[in-house]
Amino acid sequence: MAITQSKLFFITGVSTGFGRALAQAALADGHRVVGTLRDQTALGEFELLGPGRAIGKLLDVTHTEEIAGVIADVEGKVGPIDVLVNNAGYGYESILEESTLEEWRKQFDVNVFGAVAMMQAVLPYMRRRKRGHIVNITSMGGYITIAGLSSYHGTKFALEGISDCLAKEVKDLGIKVTAVGPGAFRTDWAGRSMMREQRSIADYDAVFEPIRARRQALSGNQPGDPAKAARAILEIVAASEPPVHLLLGPDAVKLVNEKLDALRAELHQWESLSKSTDFSS
């Protein structure tokens, strides 16, 4: 069902995947969408999705010095941004010992610092209007971990925590914050968008190679439907009291619940030691 009140969405990374699916769904519901892309040809193709309502902006979110100007331009020429969706991101597949700090920095620059810069740029406008919604696309990988994705998990755990804290900071200012954690969806995250480090240490073969093989086999066959994820995100954007955290996909719900159960069990097992560290203990 289409949403009657039109909003202006600003979505980073609308070339493919979740960003593209959400932009298409929002346009279909009568919203306007400003989307960031890194290629002029892709920008033109994006704007054809909704002439006059789909507005492309050339922006690499790692160029954080450009972000405030882009937001100011949109606010001045297109209109007030109602919903910011930090979607741009990618995965870096590597055993920690085999990884490079340069690739770690790149991963955090895109997945974390780019998103933070976007939030810092849009918050003054939302704060003055006393309304707005920030949606950060994280991952079930912001709760659970898989060997070989330490830097990616680090960024998604970070974005979950940042979102949770920001929600507390702006809760009395009319601004909503939601961290959306998808499971395995049929995007190109595990394909074209995945950076893969060369292997060099055989000691890790047994734990990592089966995981890499399963991920590559699943790519393009993941159970999650990006179009349904987009509808779910539009539903929380329309809600008067949206969640601060939203998982997407039965796999995400199952795996995160298993992680929480294991964490509770471990906390209980070591509770007496945990409580033994005060001066009065």
C-alpha positions, -999 to 999 in steps of 0.1 A, spaced: 0 0 0 14 34 -10 22 58 17 1 90 14 25 115 29 54 121 6 89 122 21 123 131 8 148 102 12 185 106 9 201 72 3 238 65 -1 248 38 -26 218 34 -49 236 18 -78 227 -18 -67 215 -39 -38 195 -26 -9 200 10 -19 186 5 -53 157 -17 -41 148 9 -14 150 38 -39 127 20 -63 102 11 -36 102 47 -22 96 61 -57 68 37 -63 51 50 -31 53 85 -44 83 97 -24 113 116 -37 147 101 -35 182 117 -36 207 89 -42 245 89 -42 264 72 -69 301 73 -80 296 71 -118 280 96 -141 264 70 -163 249 52 -133 236 86 -121 217 91 -154 202 56 -152 191 62 -117 173 94 -125 154 76 -152 137 55 -124 116 86 -116 121 117 -137 119 147 -115 117 126 -83 149 106 -85 178 129 -81 213 116 -84 244 130 -66 279 121 -75 295 113 -41 321 89 -26 313 88 11 350 85 19 354 121 6 339 133 39 349 169 32 323 170 4 294 157 24 282 188 42 281 207 9 261 180 -8 236 180 21 233 218 21 227 218 -17 199 192 -13 183 211 16 185 244 -4 175 232 -38 155 200 -34 139 203 0 141 191 36 156 157 40 131 136 60 149 102 59 187 96 57 196 60 48 233 51 52 235 22 29 269 25 12 293 -2 23 311 -33 13 328 -64 28 365 -72 31 371 -109 34 404 -118 51 418 -137 81 429 -110 106 466 -121 105 466 -120 67 449 -87 64 465 -53 60 459 -22 80 454 -2 48 424 -24 39 410 -21 75 412 17 72 394 16 38 367 -6 53 361 17 82 363 48 60 333 36 39 312 16 64 317 38 95 333 72 90 313 79 58 281 71 76 291 92 106 299 122 83 265 118 67 248 119 101 267 149 113 258 168 81 221 161 82 215 164 120 215 202 122 187 204 97 166 177 114 173 191 148 160 226 138 129 210 123 125 187 153 118 158 130 136 132 108 146 96 107 181 82 103 183 46 90 217 29 92 220 -4 72 242 -26 94 240 -64 93 233 -94 113 271 -93 113 268 -65 138 257 -91 163 273 -124 152 306 -132 136 320 -155 110 357 -163 107 374 -143 79 353 -111 82 369 -94 113 372 -59 97 336 -61 83 322 -72 116 341 -45 134 324 -19 112 290 -33 117 293 -37 154 305 -1 155 275 11 134 251 -7 157 266 9 188 268 43 171 231 41 161 221 30 196 239 59 212 227 84 187 191 73 193 195 82 230 211 116 221 182 127 198 152 110 213 139 143 228 145 162 196 119 145 174 146 125 155 143 87 151 172 63 146 170 27 134 198 3 127 186 -23 102 205 -56 103 199 -78 73 207 -115 70 217 -131 37 199 -112 9 202 -117 -28 225 -87 -35 261 -86 -49 276 -82 -14 293 -116 -16 301 -112 -52 313 -81 -70 312 -59 -39 333 -83 -18 370 -75 -15 390 -107 -10 425 -108 4 451 -133 -10 456 -163 13 491 -169 27 490 -189 60 480 -225 57 473 -229 94 439 -211 88 428 -233 58 407 -257 78 386 -230 95 384 -205 67 383 -223 33 350 -241 38 334 -208 48 348 -190 17 335 -218 -5 300 -218 11 298 -180 7 308 -181 -30 283 -209 -36 255 -190 -20 262 -157 -38 232 -150 -60 211 -177 -43 206 -160 -9 172 -165 6 164 -128 13 145 -107 -12 158 -71 -14 124 -58 -25 108 -72 6 135 -57 27 127 -23 11 91 -27 20 100 -35 56 122 -3 58 94 18 44 71 4 70 93 14 99 99 49 83 61 53 84 58 41 120 52 67 147 75 47 171 100 28 149 124 3 165 160 13 173 172 -21 160 155 -42 133 167 -75 120 157 -86 85 154 -122 75 146 -155 94 183 -164 93 192 -131 110 166 -137 137 177 -173 143 214 -166 144 212 -136 165 190 -153 190 215 -182 192 243 -157 198 223 -140 226 216 -173 242 253 -183 241 263 -149 255 238 -152 284 251 -187 291 287 -175 292 279 -145 313 261 -168 338 290 -193 338 315 -166 348 292 -144 368 309 -150 402 343 -140 388 328 -110 371 313 -98 404 345 -104 424 364 -72 413 350 -44 435 369 -31 465 342 -46 487 342 -80 471 
